[in-house]
Amino acid sequence: MLKVNVIVTILIVGVNFMIELNGNEFYNKDCIEVLKSLPEKSVDLIFADAPYNIGKDFGNNSDKWKDAKEYLNWCYTWIDECFRVLKDNGTFYIMTSTQYMPYLDIYCSENYFVINRIVWTYDSSGVQAKNKFGSLYEPILMCTKSKKSKYTFNAEDIMVEAKTGSQRKLIDYRKSPPQPYNTKKVPGNVWDFSRVRFKMKEYQNHPTQKPEALLERVILASSNKGDVVLDPFSGSFTTCKVALDLGRKCIGIELNSEYFEQGLKRCGYENEV
Ligand SMILES: C[S@@+](CC[C@H](N)C(=O)[O-])C[C@H]1O[C@@H](n2cnc3c(N)ncnc32)[C@H](O)[C@@H]1O
């Protein structure tokens, strides 16, 4: 992935910095600060997997707010900035914890147009719940800027097998002559991808790393080659890694400098760390 002529620009501002590599931008900074500095309507796709306000250890106390109101107000600020930098026909995906998604859903419904409410479901190998049902999903919203947005949706690139339960091919008799039903379909809104485990090839040292397969579906569906994909909470840089593999440009922002360095390496830029 690393090109021979790597164009590198490094801007060091205090202890935080930005690196530009082959037209991709990597920021080790607070995302609101960076989002405010980006031009309006300049990004095709945003995938925002925000801190959840449940006290996860991201190494920087970044996952605990004084109360729900403070957390939600903080979310509203970066959601608004995402709206500003997103192109009119761009797509915004947002994730947060199950307990806060209802509030963000209401805010996004008022400020964007919600196309899909997606459930990412997985099996759990972790501690099993004993006195309630186990938590085995995470919610994702897929939004456009308005109901009329002509957003990208590459249905052909994300087809999955259509399981009918039948052993033989079903025939569509409405066609003349009758033909077998299509065996491929666009995925539904419940996505079953395994969580990233310690021994998996894609594993990085990050507590809430998302699966590459999930990001592949998002990026293939909602962007085209050469488009700009932005992740304001890059974490282990799954979004940037997959975007680059799929021929897109990326802008990755991450507050934690260790995750940032690990992410640059993951994206193929070891020598620049
Ligand atoms: C839920 S994780 C993202 C995980 C990521 N999707 C992945 O696949 O690895 C949220 C990340 O946001 C970072 N973060 C928290 N506050 C931030 C801020 N204000 N600006 C930028 N990054 C922040 C945390 O350090 C953490 O790595």
PDBQT file of the ligand as one rigid body, heavy atoms in Angstrom, charges set to zero:
ROOT
HETATM    1  C1  LIG A 301     -15.001   3.619  20.294  1.00  0.00    +0.000 C 
HETATM    2  S1  LIG A 301     -13.356   3.990  20.006  1.00  0.00    +0.000 S 
HETATM    3  C2  LIG A 301     -13.169   3.893  18.255  1.00  0.00    +0.000 C 
HETATM    4  C3  LIG A 301     -12.745   2.508  17.796  1.00  0.00    +0.000 C 
HETATM    5  C4  LIG A 301     -12.507   2.418  16.303  1.00  0.00    +0.000 C 
HETATM    6  N1  LIG A 301     -13.740   2.483  15.549  1.00  0.00    +0.000 N 
HETATM    7  C5  LIG A 301     -11.758   1.156  15.934  1.00  0.00    +0.000 C 
HETATM    8  O1  LIG A 301     -12.219   0.365  15.080  1.00  0.00    +0.000 OA
HETATM    9  O2  LIG A 301     -10.696   0.923  16.520  1.00  0.00    +0.000 OA
HETATM   10  C6  LIG A 301     -13.314   5.722  20.325  1.00  0.00    +0.000 C 
HETATM   11  C7  LIG A 301     -11.934   6.346  20.192  1.00  0.00    +0.000 C 
HETATM   12  O3  LIG A 301     -12.095   7.766  20.273  1.00  0.00    +0.000 OA
HETATM   13  C8  LIG A 301     -10.942   8.327  20.907  1.00  0.00    +0.000 C 
HETATM   14  N2  LIG A 301     -11.329   9.658  21.388  1.00  0.00    +0.000 N 
HETATM   15  C9  LIG A 301     -11.969   9.976  22.537  1.00  0.00    +0.000 A 
HETATM   16  N3  LIG A 301     -12.215  11.291  22.603  1.00  0.00    +0.000 NA
HETATM   17  C10 LIG A 301     -11.717  11.828  21.457  1.00  0.00    +0.000 A 
HETATM   18  C11 LIG A 301     -11.675  13.141  20.927  1.00  0.00    +0.000 A 
HETATM   19  N4  LIG A 301     -12.200  14.176  21.621  1.00  0.00    +0.000 N 
HETATM   20  N5  LIG A 301     -11.112  13.337  19.726  1.00  0.00    +0.000 NA
HETATM   21  C12 LIG A 301     -10.573  12.289  19.035  1.00  0.00    +0.000 A 
HETATM   22  N6  LIG A 301     -10.568  11.022  19.489  1.00  0.00    +0.000 NA
HETATM   23  C13 LIG A 301     -11.152  10.785  20.678  1.00  0.00    +0.000 A 
HETATM   24  C14 LIG A 301     -10.588   7.320  21.986  1.00  0.00    +0.000 C 
HETATM   25  O4  LIG A 301      -9.230   7.434  22.374  1.00  0.00    +0.000 OA
HETATM   26  C15 LIG A 301     -10.908   5.979  21.285  1.00  0.00    +0.000 C 
HETATM   27  O5  LIG A 301      -9.761   5.418  20.697  1.00  0.00    +0.000 OA
ENDROOT
TORSDOF 0
